[in-house]
Amino acid sequence: MFVNLLRTLESQTRRPDVLAMLNFGAPCPELKALSPAFRYIYRHAPHGEVFSLSRAHNQAASLLPPVETVMFLDADVLLAPDFIERGLRRLKRGILVNCRIMDLPREAVTPETDVVREFERLKTLSKPRRELTAVGACQWLWMNAYRHLRGHDEAFKMWCFEDMDFQRRARWMGLQPVALDEETTMLHQWHLSKDDVLKDPKAPQVEVARYWYKKNLSRLRNRAILWDIGKFDPSNVNPDGWGKLPPRKESVISGQ
């Protein structure tokens, strides 16, 4: 899946200045598919007992050199060739750009699929765009705004509701969400979803996933209540800092 995202990133009419990647499992052979001209930073960082997508986002952002904007993406998406170019046109201070994804069916992408050449065909196979709240696959804003928001909340574990929380806090702190999906397209490659895991009593870590689903949902709702009664305190988000990386050898940087 990840190599397909890399292919669509390389085919952009405006390439990203640098790509920061964090991997928790095995080595990342997909990087060999990148051309030498593509700038990237890669680091392996074990995630501990319970995975946190929020922490992964923050750790990847901490790897970046000084940049003006930062876009968070899932590794299983495919981008239309004009995605970054159009996003940059929309990105202004006080704006949070996101993009609703279109889900591909299970057999749409195979190892033989050329996702760049066949992007338009894949688009015709995809399901309608997700609801407006489903923006976890794309969140793009100015780096100063990201720091002002204190990053993604690392108290959210696994992968439930951290995107909604980030979107809400951005709106509460004055950022206007702007949807990019009317101008360009993001496709989502099929895989077992968190809903599949939560419903399957035999799925690995199903009890852990169910526990954190409920806990994350409660945190999301309680934070909304605090906002409604005027008691939300932004400093309670990651009060001890965010994006901390475990000590280890230097990251892999392209061209070095």
C-alpha positions, 0 to 999 in steps of 0.5 A: 500500500505504502509504495502506491502512495509514494508513486502518487507523491512522485507524480505530483505536479508540485512535489512535497518539499520533504516527506517525513515517515515513521515506521513501527514494524519491519524495515521499509523496503518501499523507500527503494522505489523513490527516485534519488531526487525525492527528499525524505526523512525516515526513522524506525520508532517502536510504539510501546504497548499501545499504538497511538496514531496521534503520537505517530503524527507528532513524532513524524512532524518532529523529524521535519526540518524548518517548514512553513506548512505540514500535511498529515497523510495515512500510508494507504491513500492515493493522491491525484496528480494535482493534489499538492498543487491545488492544496497549496493554492487553498492553504492560507493562514487561519485555514485547515485544509482537509480532503474526504476520501473515496474508498476503493473496493477490495480487489481494485488495487493489486501488486500489478496495478499502475496506480498513477496511470490508472488513477482515473479508472480507479476513481470510477470504481470507488465509493462516494466520498465519505462524510464531512467528519471523516478527515483523518486521512488529510489534515494540512495547516501552517506549522505555527498553527500546528504548534499552537494547537499543541499537536495531535492529542497523544492521550488518544490511543490506537486510531479512534477519534483523534482526527475529529478532536484535532479538527474541532480544536482547530476550529475552536482556535480560529482555523476555518476547515476548507475541503479540498475534495471538490477540486481534486481527489484522494482514494483509499486502498482497501484494508480491514478497518477498525470497525472490522476489528472491533466487531471480530471477537477473534481479531488480534488485540480486539479487547484492547481496541474496544477499550480504547474506542470507548475511552477515546469517544468519552474523551472526545465528548467530555472535551466538547462539553468543556468547550460548550460551558467555556472551560476547555483549557488548551494547555491540557492537550499534551501538557508534558510535550508531544512528538518525543522520539525514543533515543536511538541512532540518527534518522535516514535522510535521502541524499546522505 
